[in-house]
Amino acid sequence: MKRIAVIVLLLLAAACKQEQPAVPGDAAHGKQLVQQYGCTSCHDIPNVSGPKGMVGPPLTHLAARQFIGGKLPNTPENLTRWLQNPQAVDPQNAMPNLGLTAEQSRDITAFLYTLK
């Protein structure tokens, strides 16, 4: 009986643990880009020095959120797409198009996905 209880508990624990998707990109370089592009002017971003902007939403726990910009399911691919051209995803949003390359967007995504 104990063995069955232990197996059930292990299965429940495994089912409850959310798997984080694999995130391509260089998180350390992404953090540098976040600082370089002044993202803290609009966002409060943990572990990034600078102002704690309140124009955009705080990015604390971004990796755990369900949606990006209230529009897209939060996946690395969608976040990269959003960062590269926010208006293509939602023309009414206030985030500026920073002219990021695909590689820069992937690196920033990798950094933002460290914010669990």
N, CA, C and O atoms as a Tinker XYZ file with bonds, in Angstrom:
   464  protein
     1  N      0.819000   -1.196000    0.000000    73     2
     2  CA     0.000000    0.000000    0.000000    64     1     3
     3  C      0.871000    1.272000    0.000000    63     2     4     5
     4  O      0.575000    2.239000   -0.702000    81     3
     5  N      1.958000    1.250000    0.808000    73     3     6
     6  CA     2.848000    2.409000    0.855000    64     5     7
     7  C      3.479000    2.669000   -0.505000    63     6     8     9
     8  O      3.640000    3.819000   -0.914000    81     7
     9  N      3.831000    1.602000   -1.195000    73     7    10
    10  CA     4.471000    1.742000   -2.494000    64     9    11
    11  C      3.541000    2.448000   -3.478000    63    10    12    13
    12  O      3.984000    3.315000   -4.230000    81    11
    13  N      2.282000    2.093000   -3.483000    73    11    14
    14  CA     1.301000    2.723000   -4.379000    64    13    15
    15  C      1.143000    4.193000   -4.026000    63    14    16    17
    16  O      1.077000    5.037000   -4.919000    81    15
    17  N      1.083000    4.510000   -2.745000    73    15    18
    18  CA     0.954000    5.906000   -2.319000    64    17    19
    19  C      2.153000    6.728000   -2.770000    63    18    20    21
    20  O      1.995000    7.859000   -3.230000    81    19
    21  N      3.338000    6.171000   -2.642000    73    19    22
    22  CA     4.551000    6.870000   -3.062000    64    21    23
    23  C      4.533000    7.096000   -4.570000    63    22    24    25
    24  O      4.871000    8.185000   -5.034000    81    23
    25  N      4.148000    6.095000   -5.328000    73    23    26
    26  CA     4.081000    6.219000   -6.790000    64    25    27
    27  C      3.069000    7.290000   -7.188000    63    26    28    29
    28  O      3.339000    8.105000   -8.070000    81    27
    29  N      1.911000    7.289000   -6.542000    73    27    30
    30  CA     0.885000    8.302000   -6.839000    64    29    31
    31  C      1.411000    9.699000   -6.526000    63    30    32    33
    32  O      1.217000   10.620000   -7.319000    81    31
    33  N      2.068000    9.869000   -5.395000    73    31    34
    34  CA     2.625000   11.176000   -5.043000    64    33    35
    35  C      3.684000   11.626000   -6.041000    63    34    36    37
    36  O      3.726000   12.801000   -6.406000    81    35
    37  N      4.528000   10.724000   -6.481000    73    35    38
    38  CA     5.541000   11.080000   -7.478000    64    37    39
    39  C      4.907000   11.483000   -8.800000    63    38    40    41
    40  O      5.348000   12.438000   -9.440000    81    39
    41  N      3.886000   10.769000   -9.203000    73    39    42
    42  CA     3.195000   11.115000  -10.451000    64    41    43
    43  C      2.511000   12.470000  -10.338000    63    42    44    45
    44  O      2.554000   13.266000  -11.276000    81    43
    45  N      1.887000   12.736000   -9.208000    73    43    46
    46  CA     1.240000   14.036000   -9.003000    64    45    47
    47  C      2.263000   15.161000   -9.005000    63    46    48    49
    48  O      2.028000   16.213000   -9.600000    81    47
    49  N      3.378000   14.953000   -8.356000    73    47    50
    50  CA     4.426000   15.978000   -8.330000    64    49    51
    51  C      4.957000   16.257000   -9.732000    63    50    52    53
    52  O      5.177000   17.411000  -10.101000    81    51
    53  N      5.160000   15.207000  -10.501000    73    51    54
    54  CA     5.649000   15.380000  -11.872000    64    53    55
    55  C      4.629000   16.107000  -12.731000    63    54    56    57
    56  O      5.002000   16.922000  -13.575000    81    55
    57  N      3.353000   15.825000  -12.530000    73    55    58
    58  CA     2.303000   16.473000  -13.319000    64    57    59
    59  C      2.174000   17.940000  -12.968000    63    58    60    61
    60  O      1.840000   18.748000  -13.835000    81    59
    61  N      2.429000   18.308000  -11.721000    73    59    62
    62  CA     2.282000   19.691000  -11.286000    64    61    63
    63  C      3.442000   20.577000  -11.728000    63    62    64    65
    64  O      3.281000   21.786000  -11.897000    81    63
    65  N      4.593000   19.975000  -11.911000    73    63    66
    66  CA     5.770000   20.753000  -12.295000    64    65    67
    67  C      5.650000   21.168000  -13.757000    63    66    68    69
    68  O      5.568000   20.325000  -14.651000    81    67
    69  N      5.642000   22.488000  -13.987000    73    67    70
    70  CA     5.573000   22.973000  -15.359000    64    69    71
    71  C      6.957000   22.937000  -15.980000    63    70    72    73
    72  O      7.928000   23.400000  -15.382000    81    71
    73  N      7.041000   22.393000  -17.160000    73    71    74
    74  CA     8.302000   22.373000  -17.886000    64    73    75
    75  C      8.495000   23.712000  -18.577000    63    74    76    77
    76  O      7.600000   24.191000  -19.273000    81    75
    77  N      9.656000   24.314000  -18.388000    73    75    78
    78  CA     9.976000   25.545000  -19.100000    64    77    79
    79  C     10.450000   25.174000  -20.498000    63    78    80    81
    80  O     11.244000   24.247000  -20.659000    81    79
    81  N      9.975000   25.885000  -21.500000    73    79    82
    82  CA    10.416000   25.575000  -22.856000    64    81    83
    83  C     11.893000   25.898000  -23.038000    63    82    84    85
    84  O     12.440000   26.764000  -22.355000    81    83
    85  N     12.521000   25.202000  -23.956000    73    83    86
    86  CA    13.910000   25.511000  -24.297000    64    85    87
    87  C     13.951000   26.890000  -24.930000    63    86    88    89
    88  O     13.143000   27.209000  -25.802000    81    87
    89  N     14.889000   27.698000  -24.487000    73    87    90
    90  CA    14.973000   29.080000  -24.967000    64    89    91
    91  C     16.316000   29.281000  -25.647000    63    90    92    93
    92  O     17.354000   29.310000  -24.986000    81    91
    93  N     16.300000   29.421000  -26.974000    73    91    94
    94  CA    17.566000   29.696000  -27.660000    64    93    95
    95  C     18.012000   31.132000  -27.373000    63    94    96    97
    96  O     17.181000   31.998000  -27.100000    81    95
    97  N     19.284000   31.376000  -27.433000    73    95    98
    98  CA    19.791000   32.728000  -27.230000    64    97    99
    99  C     20.760000   32.788000  -26.069000    63    98   100   101
   100  O     20.908000   31.833000  -25.306000    81    99
   101  N     21.410000   33.920000  -25.953000    73    99   102
   102  CA    22.431000   34.172000  -24.936000    64   101   103
   103  C     21.851000   35.138000  -23.904000    63   102   104   105
   104  O     21.748000   36.338000  -24.158000    81   103
   105  N     21.472000   34.606000  -22.739000    73   103   106
   106  CA    20.810000   35.414000  -21.706000    64   105   107
   107  C     21.709000   36.545000  -21.205000    63   106   108   109
   108  O     21.225000   37.648000  -20.947000    81   107
   109  N     23.002000   36.285000  -21.065000    73   107   110
   110  CA    23.911000   37.332000  -20.583000    64   109   111
   111  C     23.971000   38.492000  -21.583000    63   110   112   113
   112  O     23.948000   39.659000  -21.193000    81   111
   113  N     24.047000   38.162000  -22.861000    73   111   114
   114  CA    24.041000   39.217000  -23.886000    64   113   115
   115  C     22.677000   39.907000  -23.914000    63   114   116   117
   116  O     22.596000   41.117000  -24.127000    81   115
   117  N     21.615000   39.146000  -23.700000    73   115   118
   118  CA    20.279000   39.740000  -23.656000    64   117   119
   119  C     20.150000   40.763000  -22.549000    63   118   120   121
   120  O     19.535000   41.812000  -22.742000    81   119
   121  N     20.721000   40.474000  -21.397000    73   119   122
   122  CA    20.692000   41.441000  -20.284000    64   121   123
   123  C     21.449000   42.706000  -20.668000    63   122   124   125
   124  O     21.001000   43.812000  -20.369000    81   123
   125  N     22.597000   42.550000  -21.330000    73   123   126
   126  CA    23.360000   43.714000  -21.796000    64   125   127
   127  C     22.525000   44.547000  -22.773000    63   126   128   129
   128  O     22.530000   45.777000  -22.713000    81   127
   129  N     21.807000   43.865000  -23.672000    73   127   130
   130  CA    20.972000   44.581000  -24.645000    64   129   131
   131  C     19.827000   45.318000  -23.957000    63   130   132   133
   132  O     19.481000   46.430000  -24.354000    81   131
   133  N     19.243000   44.713000  -22.939000    73   131   134
   134  CA    18.168000   45.365000  -22.178000    64   133   135
   135  C     18.702000   46.661000  -21.573000    63   134   136   137
   136  O     18.012000   47.681000  -21.586000    81   135
   137  N     19.919000   46.630000  -21.046000    73   135   138
   138  CA    20.532000   47.838000  -20.496000    64   137   139
   139  C     20.862000   48.835000  -21.604000    63   138   140   141
   140  O     20.610000   50.032000  -21.464000    81   139
   141  N     21.426000   48.339000  -22.703000    73   139   142
   142  CA    21.834000   49.200000  -23.819000    64   141   143
   143  C     20.647000   49.936000  -24.428000    63   142   144   145
   144  O     20.741000   51.123000  -24.740000    81   143
   145  N     19.537000   49.235000  -24.594000    73   143   146
   146  CA    18.365000   49.847000  -25.220000    64   145   147
   147  C     17.504000   50.633000  -24.236000    63   146   148   149
   148  O     16.486000   51.205000  -24.625000    81   147
   149  N     17.904000   50.665000  -22.965000    73   147   150
   150  CA    17.185000   51.482000  -21.986000    64   149   151
   151  C     15.790000   50.965000  -21.661000    63   150   152   153
   152  O     14.873000   51.749000  -21.417000    81   151
   153  N     15.636000   49.665000  -21.657000    73   151   154
   154  CA    14.302000   49.084000  -21.412000    64   153   155
   155  C     13.745000   49.447000  -20.043000    63   154   156   157
   156  O     12.531000   49.451000  -19.841000    81   155
   157  N     14.658000   49.758000  -19.081000    73   155   158
   158  CA    14.179000   50.130000  -17.748000    64   157   159
   159  C     13.558000   51.526000  -17.725000    63   158   160   161
   160  O     12.984000   51.929000  -16.714000    81   159
   161  N     13.666000   52.261000  -18.821000    73   159   162
   162  CA    12.980000   53.551000  -18.895000    64   161   163
   163  C     11.464000   53.364000  -18.852000    63   162   164   165
   164  O     10.733000   54.227000  -18.366000    81   163
   165  N     11.009000   52.234000  -19.363000    73   163   166
   166  CA     9.570000   51.952000  -19.403000    64   165   167
   167  C      9.155000   50.806000  -18.488000    63   166   168   169
   168  O      8.007000   50.757000  -18.047000    81   167
   169  N     10.077000   49.877000  -18.194000    73   167   170
   170  CA     9.749000   48.674000  -17.427000    64   169   171
   171  C     10.592000   48.577000  -16.161000    63   170   172   173
   172  O     11.750000   48.996000  -16.140000    81   171
   173  N     10.008000   48.029000  -15.122000    73   171   174
   174  CA    10.761000   47.624000  -13.937000    64   173   175
   175  C     11.241000   46.200000  -14.214000    63   174   176   177
   176  O     10.436000   45.279000  -14.346000    81   175
   177  N     12.554000   46.033000  -14.299000    73   175   178
   178  CA    13.130000   44.739000  -14.678000    64   177   179
   179  C     14.100000   44.294000  -13.590000    63   178   180   181
   180  O     15.102000   44.964000  -13.340000    81   179
   181  N     13.810000   43.163000  -12.939000    73   179   182
   182  CA    14.711000   42.684000  -11.890000    64   181   183
   183  C     16.124000   42.435000  -12.421000    63   182   184   185
   184  O     16.305000   42.005000  -13.560000    81   183
   185  N     17.106000   42.708000  -11.588000    73   183   186
   186  CA    18.516000   42.441000  -11.878000    64   185   187
   187  C     19.091000   43.309000  -12.989000    63   186   188   189
   188  O     20.147000   42.993000  -13.537000    81   187
   189  N     18.401000   44.408000  -13.330000    73   187   190
   190  CA    18.910000   45.331000  -14.350000    64   189   191
   191  C     18.950000   46.713000  -13.717000    63   190   192   193
   192  O     17.940000   47.207000  -13.215000    81   191
   193  N     20.132000   47.337000  -13.744000    73   191   194
   194  CA    20.251000   48.663000  -13.154000    64   193   195
   195  C     19.622000   49.705000  -14.066000    63   194   196   197
   196  O     19.499000   49.507000  -15.275000    81   195
   197  N     19.231000   50.806000  -13.468000    73   195   198
   198  CA    18.612000   51.889000  -14.214000    64   197   199
   199  C     17.308000   52.304000  -13.572000    63   198   200   201
   200  O     16.940000   51.808000  -12.507000    81   199
   201  N     16.609000   53.220000  -14.228000    73   199   202
   202  CA    15.323000   53.656000  -13.675000    64   201   203
   203  C     14.340000   52.487000  -13.624000    63   202   204   205
   204  O     14.527000   51.486000  -14.315000    81   203
   205  N     13.340000   52.610000  -12.842000    73   203   206
   206  CA    12.297000   51.586000  -12.727000    64   205   207
   207  C     11.036000   52.162000  -13.371000    63   206   208   209
   208  O     10.119000   52.611000  -12.683000    81   207
   209  N     11.010000   52.140000  -14.698000    73   207   210
   210  CA     9.929000   52.749000  -15.449000    64   209   211
   211  C      8.568000   52.155000  -15.136000    63   210   212   213
   212  O      8.438000   50.991000  -14.757000    81   211
   213  N      7.558000   53.001000  -15.308000    73   211   214
   214  CA     6.185000   52.577000  -15.037000    64   213   215
   215  C      5.271000   52.765000  -16.239000    63   214   216   217
   216  O      4.050000   52.677000  -16.111000    81   215
   217  N      5.851000   53.024000  -17.403000    73   215   218
   218  CA     5.053000   53.165000  -18.624000    64   217   219
   219  C      4.552000   51.803000  -19.077000    63   218   220   221
   220  O      3.369000   51.624000  -19.365000    81   219
   221  N      5.476000   50.839000  -19.134000    73   219   222
   222  CA     5.132000   49.471000  -19.490000    64   221   223
   223  C      4.989000   48.640000  -18.225000    63   222   224   225
   224  O      5.318000   49.107000  -17.135000    81   223
   225  N      4.507000   47.428000  -18.361000    73   223   226
   226  CA     4.328000   46.584000  -17.175000    64   225   227
   227  C      5.666000   46.158000  -16.593000    63   226   228   229
   228  O      6.660000   46.070000  -17.315000    81   227
   229  N      5.697000   45.893000  -15.286000    73   227   230
   230  CA     6.920000   45.325000  -14.719000    64   229   231
   231  C      7.155000   43.940000  -15.320000    63   230   232   233
   232  O      6.200000   43.215000  -15.599000    81   231
   233  N      8.402000   43.577000  -15.518000    73   231   234
   234  CA     8.715000   42.302000  -16.160000    64   233   235
   235  C      9.108000   41.220000  -15.162000    63   234   236   237
   236  O      9.631000   40.173000  -15.546000    81   235
   237  N      8.856000   41.475000  -13.885000    73   235   238
   238  CA     9.078000   40.471000  -12.848000    64   237   239
   239  C      8.259000   39.230000  -13.172000    63   238   240   241
   240  O      7.082000   39.333000  -13.518000    81   239
   241  N      8.866000   38.079000  -13.063000    73   239   242
   242  CA     8.198000   36.787000  -13.292000    64   241   243
   243  C      7.639000   36.647000  -14.711000    63   242   244   245
   244  O      6.654000   35.938000  -14.922000    81   243
   245  N      8.258000   37.312000  -15.674000    73   243   246
   246  CA     7.743000   37.239000  -17.045000    64   245   247
   247  C      7.673000   35.804000  -17.556000    63   246   248   249
   248  O      6.733000   35.445000  -18.266000    81   247
   249  N      8.649000   34.988000  -17.205000    73   247   250
   250  CA     8.680000   33.603000  -17.698000    64   249   251
   251  C      7.492000   32.788000  -17.206000    63   250   252   253
   252  O      7.121000   31.794000  -17.831000    81   251
   253  N      6.894000   33.195000  -16.098000    73   251   254
   254  CA     5.774000   32.446000  -15.533000    64   253   255
   255  C      4.413000   32.945000  -16.020000    63   254   256   257
   256  O      3.386000   32.348000  -15.698000    81   255
   257  N      4.398000   34.014000  -16.777000    73   255   258
   258  CA     3.119000   34.581000  -17.229000    64   257   259
   259  C      2.517000   33.766000  -18.365000    63   258   260   261
   260  O      3.220000   33.078000  -19.104000    81   259
   261  N      1.217000   33.863000  -18.481000    73   259   262
   262  CA     0.500000   33.119000  -19.514000    64   261   263
   263  C      0.516000   33.833000  -20.864000    63   262   264   265
   264  O      0.539000   33.185000  -21.910000    81   263
   265  N      0.503000   35.168000  -20.840000    73   263   266
   266  CA     0.394000   35.936000  -22.081000    64   265   267
   267  C      1.438000   37.033000  -22.162000    63   266   268   269
   268  O      1.952000   37.504000  -21.147000    81   267
   269  N      1.737000   37.426000  -23.375000    73   267   270
   270  CA     2.621000   38.549000  -23.667000    64   269   271
   271  C      1.750000   39.666000  -24.206000    63   270   272   273
   272  O      1.021000   39.484000  -25.180000    81   271
   273  N      1.831000   40.820000  -23.568000    73   271   274
   274  CA     1.049000   41.966000  -24.025000    64   273   275
   275  C     -0.444000   41.707000  -24.028000    63   274   276   277
   276  O     -1.194000   42.393000  -24.724000    81   275
   277  N     -0.880000   40.731000  -23.260000    73   275   278
   278  CA    -2.306000   40.410000  -23.209000    64   277   279
   279  C     -2.844000   39.805000  -24.492000    63   278   280   281
   280  O     -4.056000   39.647000  -24.644000    81   279
   281  N     -1.958000   39.465000  -25.416000    73   279   282
   282  CA    -2.390000   39.013000  -26.739000    64   281   283
   283  C     -1.909000   37.618000  -27.122000    63   282   284   285
   284  O     -2.675000   36.810000  -27.647000    81   283
   285  N     -0.638000   37.343000  -26.858000    73   283   286
   286  CA    -0.006000   36.112000  -27.354000    64   285   287
   287  C      0.277000   35.138000  -26.220000    63   286   288   289
   288  O      0.658000   35.561000  -25.129000    81   287
   289  N      0.101000   33.858000  -26.455000    73   287   290
   290  CA     0.572000   32.887000  -25.466000    64   289   291
   291  C      2.074000   33.093000  -25.242000    63   290   292   293
   292  O      2.826000   33.329000  -26.188000    81   291
   293  N      2.489000   33.002000  -24.000000    73   291   294
   294  CA     3.884000   33.258000  -23.647000    64   293   295
   295  C      4.757000   32.057000  -24.009000    63   294   296   297
   296  O      4.894000   31.108000  -23.237000    81   295
   297  N      5.337000   32.126000  -25.194000    73   295   298
   298  CA     6.319000   31.142000  -25.645000    64   297   299
   299  C      7.562000   31.913000  -26.086000    63   298   300   301
   300  O      7.462000   33.094000  -26.417000    81   299
   301  N      8.721000   31.272000  -26.099000    73   299   302
   302  CA     9.925000   31.974000  -26.572000    64   301   303
   303  C      9.767000   32.518000  -27.994000    63   302   304   305
   304  O     10.226000   33.620000  -28.294000    81   303
   305  N      9.128000   31.755000  -28.855000    73   303   306
   306  CA     8.945000   32.215000  -30.245000    64   305   307
   307  C      8.082000   33.467000  -30.290000    63   306   308   309
   308  O      8.400000   34.414000  -31.010000    81   307
   309  N      6.996000   33.482000  -29.531000    73   307   310
   310  CA     6.110000   34.648000  -29.531000    64   309   311
   311  C      6.768000   35.866000  -28.897000    63   310   312   313
   312  O      6.589000   36.985000  -29.378000    81   311
   313  N      7.529000   35.661000  -27.820000    73   311   314
   314  CA     8.205000   36.791000  -27.190000    64   313   315
   315  C      9.252000   37.374000  -28.127000    63   314   316   317
   316  O      9.395000   38.593000  -28.212000    81   315
   317  N      9.981000   36.521000  -28.829000    73   315   318
   318  CA    10.968000   36.995000  -29.795000    64   317   319
   319  C     10.284000   37.803000  -30.891000    63   318   320   321
   320  O     10.771000   38.862000  -31.286000    81   319
   321  N      9.170000   37.303000  -31.374000    73   319   322
   322  CA     8.403000   38.014000  -32.416000    64   321   323
   323  C      7.914000   39.365000  -31.894000    63   322   324   325
   324  O      8.006000   40.375000  -32.592000    81   323
   325  N      7.403000   39.378000  -30.682000    73   323   326
   326  CA     6.909000   40.621000  -30.068000    64   325   327
   327  C      8.047000   41.642000  -29.952000    63   326   328   329
   328  O      7.869000   42.809000  -30.300000    81   327
   329  N      9.206000   41.207000  -29.469000    73   327   330
   330  CA    10.325000   42.122000  -29.285000    64   329   331
   331  C     10.826000   42.684000  -30.615000    63   330   332   333
   332  O     11.247000   43.838000  -30.689000    81   331
   333  N     10.776000   41.870000  -31.651000    73   331   334
   334  CA    11.293000   42.310000  -32.944000    64   333   335
   335  C     10.374000   43.331000  -33.616000    63   334   336   337
   336  O     10.847000   44.236000  -34.303000    81   335
   337  N      9.072000   43.186000  -33.418000    73   335   338
   338  CA     8.144000   44.130000  -34.049000    64   337   339
   339  C      6.811000   44.127000  -33.297000    63   338   340   341
   340  O      5.864000   43.467000  -33.725000    81   339
   341  N      6.729000   44.858000  -32.182000    73   339   342
   342  CA     5.515000   44.842000  -31.363000    64   341   343
   343  C      4.257000   45.270000  -32.120000    63   342   344   345
   344  O      3.177000   44.731000  -31.879000    81   343
   345  N      4.391000   46.239000  -33.037000    73   343   346
   346  CA     3.208000   46.718000  -33.757000    64   345   347
   347  C      2.663000   45.694000  -34.744000    63   346   348   349
   348  O      1.476000   45.729000  -35.069000    81   347
   349  N      3.495000   44.793000  -35.223000    73   347   350
   350  CA     3.008000   43.738000  -36.113000    64   349   351
   351  C      2.093000   42.786000  -35.356000    63   350   352   353
   352  O      1.181000   42.198000  -35.937000    81   351
   353  N      2.337000   42.637000  -34.061000    73   351   354
   354  CA     1.510000   41.770000  -33.231000    64   353   355
   355  C      0.265000   42.513000  -32.772000    63   354   356   357
   356  O     -0.841000   41.976000  -32.831000    81   355
   357  N      0.446000   43.749000  -32.313000    73   355   358
   358  CA    -0.669000   44.567000  -31.826000    64   357   359
   359  C     -0.410000   46.025000  -32.188000    63   358   360   361
   360  O      0.349000   46.706000  -31.498000    81   359
   361  N     -1.027000   46.509000  -33.256000    73   359   362
   362  CA    -0.772000   47.886000  -33.699000    64   361   363
   363  C     -1.133000   48.951000  -32.662000    63   362   364   365
   364  O     -0.668000   50.086000  -32.766000    81   363
   365  N     -1.947000   48.611000  -31.672000    73   363   366
   366  CA    -2.384000   49.578000  -30.671000    64   365   367
   367  C     -1.487000   49.630000  -29.432000    63   366   368   369
   368  O     -1.736000   50.435000  -28.536000    81   367
   369  N     -0.457000   48.795000  -29.362000    73   367   370
   370  CA     0.368000   48.793000  -28.145000    64   369   371
   371  C      1.330000   49.979000  -28.153000    63   370   372   373
   372  O      1.602000   50.571000  -29.197000    81   371
   373  N      1.832000   50.308000  -26.977000    73   371   374
   374  CA     2.686000   51.489000  -26.823000    64   373   375
   375  C      4.174000   51.178000  -26.902000    63   374   376   377
   376  O      4.993000   52.096000  -26.857000    81   375
   377  N      4.542000   49.910000  -27.018000    73   375   378
   378  CA     5.960000   49.579000  -27.050000    64   377   379
   379  C      6.563000   49.978000  -28.395000    63   378   380   381
   380  O      6.036000   49.627000  -29.451000    81   379
   381  N      7.668000   50.712000  -28.345000    73   379   382
   382  CA     8.275000   51.131000  -29.618000    64   381   383
   383  C      8.988000   49.970000  -30.305000    63   382   384   385
   384  O      9.452000   49.032000  -29.657000    81   383
   385  N      9.061000   50.054000  -31.614000    73   383   386
   386  CA     9.863000   49.101000  -32.381000    64   385   387
   387  C     11.306000   49.585000  -32.274000    63   386   388   389
   388  O     11.644000   50.656000  -32.778000    81   387
   389  N     12.145000   48.806000  -31.625000    73   387   390
   390  CA    13.530000   49.205000  -31.381000    64   389   391
   391  C     14.469000   48.823000  -32.513000    63   390   392   393
   392  O     15.662000   49.123000  -32.460000    81   391
   393  N     13.939000   48.163000  -33.536000    73   391   394
   394  CA    14.778000   47.753000  -34.656000    64   393   395
   395  C     15.717000   46.622000  -34.301000    63   394   396   397
   396  O     16.817000   46.532000  -34.848000    81   395
   397  N     15.300000   45.762000  -33.396000    73   395   398
   398  CA    16.132000   44.637000  -32.982000    64   397   399
   399  C     16.271000   43.616000  -34.109000    63   398   400   401
   400  O     15.338000   43.384000  -34.878000    81   399
   401  N     17.439000   43.022000  -34.189000    73   399   402
   402  CA    17.631000   41.915000  -35.132000    64   401   403
   403  C     17.007000   40.661000  -34.530000    63   402   404   405
   404  O     16.635000   40.644000  -33.357000    81   403
   405  N     16.897000   39.625000  -35.334000    73   403   406
   406  CA    16.366000   38.351000  -34.838000    64   405   407
   407  C     17.254000   37.816000  -33.716000    63   406   408   409
   408  O     16.746000   37.310000  -32.715000    81   407
   409  N     18.580000   37.924000  -33.874000    73   407   410
   410  CA    19.502000   37.430000  -32.845000    64   409   411
   411  C     19.365000   38.229000  -31.550000    63   410   412   413
   412  O     19.346000   37.648000  -30.465000    81   411
   413  N     19.270000   39.544000  -31.652000    73   411   414
   414  CA    19.103000   40.369000  -30.458000    64   413   415
   415  C     17.792000   40.025000  -29.742000    63   414   416   417
   416  O     17.750000   39.939000  -28.515000    81   415
   417  N     16.743000   39.832000  -30.512000    73   415   418
   418  CA    15.446000   39.479000  -29.924000    64   417   419
   419  C     15.522000   38.135000  -29.208000    63   418   420   421
   420  O     14.954000   37.979000  -28.127000    81   419
   421  N     16.217000   37.165000  -29.796000    73   419   422
   422  CA    16.388000   35.854000  -29.150000    64   421   423
   423  C     17.185000   35.986000  -27.854000    63   422   424   425
   424  O     16.855000   35.350000  -26.852000    81   423
   425  N     18.231000   36.809000  -27.873000    73   423   426
   426  CA    19.051000   36.977000  -26.673000    64   425   427
   427  C     18.257000   37.663000  -25.558000    63   426   428   429
   428  O     18.350000   37.259000  -24.399000    81   427
   429  N     17.486000   38.682000  -25.892000    73   427   430
   430  CA    16.661000   39.349000  -24.877000    64   429   431
   431  C     15.602000   38.384000  -24.363000    63   430   432   433
   432  O     15.317000   38.362000  -23.166000    81   431
   433  N     15.023000   37.596000  -25.243000    73   431   434
   434  CA    14.060000   36.575000  -24.821000    64   433   435
   435  C     14.710000   35.624000  -23.840000    63   434   436   437
   436  O     14.121000   35.307000  -22.807000    81   435
   437  N     15.924000   35.159000  -24.144000    73   435   438
   438  CA    16.626000   34.242000  -23.249000    64   437   439
   439  C     16.810000   34.876000  -21.868000    63   438   440   441
   440  O     16.639000   34.205000  -20.851000    81   439
   441  N     17.158000   36.169000  -21.829000    73   439   442
   442  CA    17.297000   36.852000  -20.540000    64   441   443
   443  C     15.947000   36.952000  -19.832000    63   442   444   445
   444  O     15.840000   36.626000  -18.650000    81   443
   445  N     14.930000   37.395000  -20.542000    73   443   446
   446  CA    13.616000   37.577000  -19.906000    64   445   447
   447  C     13.060000   36.266000  -19.370000    63   446   448   449
   448  O     12.320000   36.256000  -18.387000    81   447
   449  N     13.415000   35.164000  -20.014000    73   447   450
   450  CA    12.960000   33.855000  -19.521000    64   449   451
   451  C     13.712000   33.396000  -18.276000    63   450   452   453
   452  O     13.372000   32.367000  -17.693000    81   451
   453  N     14.740000   34.156000  -17.859000    73   451   454
   454  CA    15.364000   33.868000  -16.563000    64   453   455
   455  C     14.553000   34.476000  -15.429000    63   454   456   457
   456  O     14.784000   34.155000  -14.264000    81   455
   457  N     13.615000   35.345000  -15.752000    73   455   458
   458  CA    12.798000   36.038000  -14.743000    64   457   459
   459  C     11.587000   35.170000  -14.403000    63   458   460   461
   460  O     10.502000   35.353000  -14.955000    81   459
   461  N     11.788000   34.235000  -13.496000    73   459   462
   462  CA    10.753000   33.250000  -13.170000    64   461   463
   463  C      9.923000   33.644000  -11.990000    63   462   464
   464  O      9.014000   32.910000  -11.602000    81   463
